[in-house]
Amino acid sequence: MAKKEAVILRRIPNYDPDKIEGIITEGLEELNLTPKIQGQITIKPTVVMAHHKIAPVTYTRAEFIDGVLGAVTNSNRNSKQITIAEKCGAGEF
């Protein structure tokens, strides 16, 4: 029998970094990914269109990134480096 993939859905009423960190930590543990967090880590959020008039909701909020960073660093304190990478797409058509 083939292994079933998992999808985890959680509701959070606001962008509270501590609650986001808890939810991400639970997800990492539930998916057994915590042991795989090691070495150099790169997080690639979408922030290229964070403009209050043009694209007010098409970017990753700072509070979410704060929660992700907390979950990743608490899951493995031996990680050597965490990089947040982004490339602006403006002017690249």
Sine and cosine of phi, psi and omega as CSV:
sin_phi,cos_phi,sin_psi,cos_psi,sin_omega,cos_omega
0.00,0.00,0.71,-0.71,-0.03,-1.00
-0.95,0.33,0.54,-0.84,0.03,-1.00
-0.95,0.32,0.74,-0.68,0.02,-1.00
-1.00,0.10,0.64,-0.77,0.07,-1.00
-0.99,0.16,0.43,-0.90,-0.02,-1.00
-0.92,-0.40,0.58,-0.81,0.13,-0.99
-0.79,-0.61,0.78,-0.63,-0.02,-1.00
-0.92,-0.40,0.82,-0.57,0.04,-1.00
-0.90,-0.43,0.74,-0.67,0.05,-1.00
-0.72,-0.70,0.55,-0.84,0.04,-1.00
-0.95,-0.30,0.69,-0.72,0.10,-0.99
-0.67,-0.74,0.80,-0.60,-0.13,-0.99
-0.95,0.30,-0.32,0.95,-0.01,-1.00
-0.50,-0.86,0.05,-1.00,-0.03,-1.00
-1.00,-0.01,0.94,0.34,0.04,-1.00
-1.00,-0.06,0.93,-0.36,-0.07,-1.00
-0.83,0.56,-0.59,0.81,0.00,-1.00
-0.92,0.39,-0.66,0.75,0.04,-1.00
-0.93,0.37,-0.63,0.77,0.05,-1.00
-0.88,0.47,-0.70,0.71,0.04,-1.00
-0.85,0.53,-0.69,0.72,0.02,-1.00
-0.89,0.47,-0.69,0.72,0.01,-1.00
-0.90,0.44,-0.69,0.73,-0.01,-1.00
-0.92,0.39,-0.65,0.76,0.04,-1.00
-0.87,0.49,-0.71,0.71,0.05,-1.00
-0.86,0.51,-0.68,0.73,0.00,-1.00
-0.90,0.44,-0.69,0.72,0.03,-1.00
-0.87,0.50,-0.67,0.74,0.01,-1.00
-0.93,0.36,-0.69,0.72,-0.02,-1.00
-0.88,0.47,-0.59,0.81,0.01,-1.00
-1.00,0.01,0.07,1.00,0.00,-1.00
0.84,0.54,0.66,0.76,0.00,-1.00
-0.99,-0.16,-0.25,0.97,-0.05,-1.00
-0.81,0.59,-0.70,0.72,0.00,-1.00
-0.90,0.43,-0.34,0.94,-0.04,-1.00
-1.00,0.08,-0.13,0.99,0.01,-1.00
-0.99,0.13,0.96,-0.27,-0.04,-1.00
-0.29,-0.96,0.24,-0.97,0.05,-1.00
0.93,0.38,-0.60,-0.80,0.00,-1.00
-1.00,0.03,0.73,-0.69,-0.05,-1.00
-0.85,-0.53,0.71,-0.70,0.08,-1.00
-0.86,-0.50,0.76,-0.65,0.06,-1.00
-0.93,-0.38,0.77,-0.64,-0.06,-1.00
-0.88,-0.48,1.00,0.07,0.05,-1.00
-0.98,0.18,0.27,-0.96,0.07,-1.00
-0.99,-0.16,0.97,-0.24,0.00,-1.00
-0.81,-0.58,0.14,0.99,-0.13,-0.99
-0.93,0.36,-0.36,0.93,-0.04,-1.00
-0.84,-0.55,0.63,0.78,0.01,-1.00
-0.99,0.15,0.98,0.19,-0.01,-1.00
-0.79,-0.61,0.79,-0.61,-0.12,-0.99
-0.88,0.47,-0.40,0.92,0.01,-1.00
-0.97,-0.23,-0.68,0.73,-0.10,-1.00
-0.98,0.20,-0.73,0.68,-0.07,-1.00
-0.58,-0.82,0.97,0.25,-0.11,-0.99
-0.95,0.30,-0.24,0.97,-0.05,-1.00
-0.77,-0.63,0.24,0.97,-0.06,-1.00
-0.95,-0.30,0.72,0.70,0.03,-1.00
-0.52,-0.85,0.25,-0.97,0.03,-1.00
-1.00,0.00,0.84,-0.54,-0.05,-1.00
-0.94,0.34,0.51,-0.86,-0.01,-1.00
-0.87,0.50,-0.57,0.82,0.01,-1.00
-0.89,0.46,-0.59,0.81,0.02,-1.00
-0.93,0.37,-0.71,0.71,0.03,-1.00
-0.87,0.49,-0.64,0.77,0.05,-1.00
-0.85,0.52,-0.69,0.72,0.03,-1.00
-0.91,0.42,-0.66,0.75,0.04,-1.00
-0.89,0.46,-0.73,0.68,0.00,-1.00
-0.87,0.49,-0.66,0.75,0.04,-1.00
-0.89,0.46,-0.71,0.71,0.00,-1.00
-0.90,0.43,-0.68,0.73,-0.04,-1.00
-0.93,0.38,-0.71,0.71,-0.03,-1.00
-0.94,0.35,-0.56,0.83,0.03,-1.00
-0.97,0.26,-0.44,0.90,0.00,-1.00
-0.96,0.27,-0.49,0.87,0.02,-1.00
-0.44,-0.90,0.98,-0.21,-0.01,-1.00
-0.97,0.26,-0.12,0.99,-0.01,-1.00
-1.00,0.03,-0.04,1.00,0.02,-1.00
-0.88,0.48,0.75,-0.66,-0.09,-1.00
-0.97,0.25,-0.60,0.80,-0.11,-0.99
-0.38,-0.92,0.66,-0.76,0.13,-0.99
-0.87,-0.50,0.83,-0.56,-0.01,-1.00
-0.90,-0.43,0.71,-0.70,0.16,-0.99
-0.98,-0.22,0.90,-0.44,-0.11,-0.99
-0.94,-0.35,0.65,-0.76,0.05,-1.00
-0.45,-0.89,0.56,-0.83,0.08,-1.00
-0.76,-0.65,0.85,-0.53,-0.01,-1.00
-0.95,0.32,0.78,-0.63,-0.01,-1.00
-1.00,-0.01,0.01,1.00,-0.03,-1.00
-0.88,0.48,0.78,-0.62,0.04,-1.00
1.00,0.09,0.01,1.00,-0.01,-1.00
-0.96,-0.28,0.99,0.16,-0.03,-1.00
-0.93,-0.36,0.00,0.00,0.00,0.00
